[in-house]
Amino acid sequence: MAKPIGADKKREARNLGEAIGSLVTDLRIKKGWSQPELAHRLGFNESTIRILEMATKSPTLRTLEAVARAFSMDILDLIRDAKRRIKR
């Protein structure tokens, strides 16, 4: 079971990659999914989810499409929501 992130642990995003990672983490936790469970639902390996959430590499369009689908979102809404998290 995924553990909620406390208010003091929310990550600040400096760029779109970090914002997407933060958003995916929050969405996954709201669903009560672990990283392995999200990976299974997407057909990806667990390291892909870790990389996505930690923003160590930029996600591919294929990855973003799959993530948006998993959370019943349009890819544009996913990106728009992530952009709102970027610290200005």
C-alpha positions as CSV (number, residue, x, y, z in Angstrom):
1,M,0.0,0.0,0.0
2,A,1.3,3.4,-0.9
3,K,2.2,5.8,1.9
4,P,0.8,9.3,1.8
5,I,3.3,12.1,1.5
6,G,3.0,14.6,4.4
7,A,2.5,18.3,3.7
8,D,6.1,19.0,4.7
9,K,7.4,16.5,2.2
10,K,5.8,17.8,-1.0
11,R,8.5,18.3,-3.6
12,E,9.0,21.6,-5.3
13,A,9.3,21.4,-9.1
14,R,11.8,23.5,-10.9
15,N,11.0,22.1,-14.4
16,L,8.3,20.2,-16.2
17,G,10.1,16.8,-15.6
18,E,10.1,17.3,-11.9
19,A,6.5,18.6,-11.9
20,I,5.3,15.5,-13.8
21,G,7.2,13.2,-11.4
22,S,5.6,14.9,-8.4
23,L,2.2,14.8,-10.0
24,V,2.5,11.1,-10.9
25,T,3.6,10.4,-7.3
26,D,0.6,12.2,-5.9
27,L,-1.9,10.6,-8.3
28,R,-0.5,7.1,-7.6
29,I,-0.8,7.6,-3.8
30,K,-4.3,9.0,-4.1
31,K,-5.2,5.7,-5.9
32,G,-3.5,3.7,-3.2
33,W,-1.1,2.2,-5.7
34,S,2.5,1.2,-5.0
35,Q,5.2,1.9,-7.6
36,P,5.2,-1.9,-8.5
37,E,1.4,-1.8,-9.0
38,L,1.5,1.2,-11.3
39,A,4.3,-0.4,-13.2
40,H,2.2,-3.5,-13.7
41,R,-0.8,-1.5,-14.8
42,L,1.3,0.3,-17.4
43,G,3.2,-2.7,-18.5
44,F,6.5,-1.1,-17.5
45,N,9.2,-2.2,-15.1
46,E,9.5,-0.7,-11.7
47,S,12.6,1.2,-12.5
48,T,10.7,3.2,-15.1
49,I,8.3,4.4,-12.5
50,R,11.1,5.3,-10.1
51,I,12.9,7.2,-12.9
52,L,9.6,9.0,-13.8
53,E,8.7,10.0,-10.3
54,M,12.3,11.1,-9.4
55,A,12.6,12.9,-12.8
56,T,16.1,11.5,-13.4
57,K,15.2,11.3,-17.1
58,S,12.6,13.0,-19.2
59,P,9.6,10.8,-19.9
60,T,8.8,9.7,-23.5
61,L,5.5,10.6,-25.1
62,R,4.6,6.9,-24.9
63,T,5.2,7.0,-21.2
64,L,3.1,10.1,-20.7
65,E,0.3,8.7,-22.7
66,A,0.2,5.5,-20.7
67,V,0.4,7.4,-17.4
68,A,-2.5,9.7,-18.4
69,R,-4.6,6.7,-19.4
70,A,-3.9,4.9,-16.1
71,F,-5.3,7.9,-14.3
72,S,-8.2,8.4,-16.7
73,M,-6.7,11.7,-17.9
74,D,-6.0,13.3,-21.2
75,I,-2.3,13.7,-21.8
76,L,-2.8,17.5,-22.2
77,D,-4.5,17.7,-18.8
78,L,-1.6,15.7,-17.3
79,I,0.9,18.2,-18.7
80,R,-1.2,21.2,-17.8
81,D,-1.6,20.0,-14.2
82,A,2.1,19.4,-13.9
83,K,3.0,22.8,-15.3
84,R,1.0,24.4,-12.4
85,R,3.4,22.8,-10.0
86,I,6.5,24.5,-11.3
87,K,7.9,27.0,-8.9
88,R,8.2,30.4,-10.5
